[in-house]
Amino acid sequence: QVQLVESGGGLVQPGGSLRLTCAASGFTLDVYAIGWFRQAPGKEREGVSCISVSDDSTYYADSVTGRFTISRDNAKNTVYLQMNSLKPEDTAVYYCAAGPGWGPGGPEKYEYEYWGQGTQVTVSS
């Protein structure tokens, strides 16, 4: 069956870096776009970054542009999110999800069919 497993979260100081990993099984990355979403306490889940099915086009939310980089390793069926210059406001549970891609306003979480369990990212001194 389709499964997504995130890893790589943790506690980091402001200005630090983390790399999140999303390992996919039950399907190959040429079937679905992969998106990274995050949800902070008391807030809606928001789309952070996406990578397309075939042409490696990418999407970044304005809040992370220039700091986060999404990439894909098809041989490992894995998607990464490199997060640099982390800020306290990046603190959230980060989820990867498989879905159709994104529109002008970014990825719509309701359109994403498969989700991982999430990994906690905490940015604090």
N, C-alpha and C positions, 0 to 999 in steps of 0.2 A: 504494500500500500504506500501511498505518498506520505513521506515524512520529512520534516525539516527540523534540524537540531542546531540551535545557536550555542556558541561558546565565546569566551574571551572577555566577558564583562568583569568588572571589579571596581575597586576604589582607587582613584587617581587624584593627584593634586591638580589644581588649576594650572593650565599650560601644558599638562602632560598629554600622553598619547595612549591609545588602546587600539587593538585590532580585533574586530568581531568577525567570527566565522559562522557561516550558515552552510551546513552539510545537508545536501539533498539526497533522498533515496526514493525509489519507486517511480522515478521519472528522470528524464535528462533535461539539461538546461536549455535545450533547443525547443522545448515545448511551452514553457512559461517564462514570462519576465519575473524577475525577483526584486522585491522591494524590501527596504528596511523602514520600519515604523518605530515610533517610540511613544510611550505613555508615561507621563509624570503624574504623581498623586493629584487627584482632583481635576485632571485635565483630560481632554479628548485625545484619543490616539491619533497621531499625525504622521504623515508620510515624510520621511527624511531623505531617502535616496532610492533610485531604481536603476536597474540595468536591463536593457532590452533582450529579446529572445535571440536575435541574430546578428545585429550590426554593431553591438557594443555601444549604442547610444545610451546616454545616461541622463538622469534627472537629479537635481539637488534642490532641497528647500533653501530659500534665501538665508535662513538662519545658520546653515552649515556650509554654504558655498565658499570654497577656498580653504576650508579646514578638513572636510571629509572627502574621502575618495572611495568609490565603489569599484570592485573589479571581480572578474569571474575566471575560474580555472575549470574549463570544461572536462579536462582529463580527470580531475578529482571530483567533479560534480559539486563544486563548492563556490560560494560567493563570499567575498570579504568586504568589510567596511573599515577602512583605515580612518581613525579619528585623531586628529592632531589639534593642538591648541585648545584643549578642552576647557569648557567654562562650567561654572556651577549650574547654569541653566540647561546644560546638556544632561543633567541627572534625570534618569528615567529607566524604565524597563524597555529594552530594545527587542523587537521582534523581526524576524524575516518571514516573508510570505510569498507565495507563488500566485501569479495572477496575470491579467491581460496587458499590463503596462500602465500608462498614465496619460492624462489629458493636459490641457493648458494650465489647469490649476494644480497639477500634481497627481499622484496616485490616489484613487478612491478606495478606502479600506473595505468598503462593502463589496467591491468587485473582486477582492482577493479571496480565493477559495481555500487555500491551505496555509496553515500558520504553524510556526514553531512555538515552543513553550516560553520563550523569552529569556533574556539575560539582563541582570541588573548592572547598570553603569552609575556609579556615584562619583561626582567630582566635588571634592571638598578638601580644604586644608586642615 
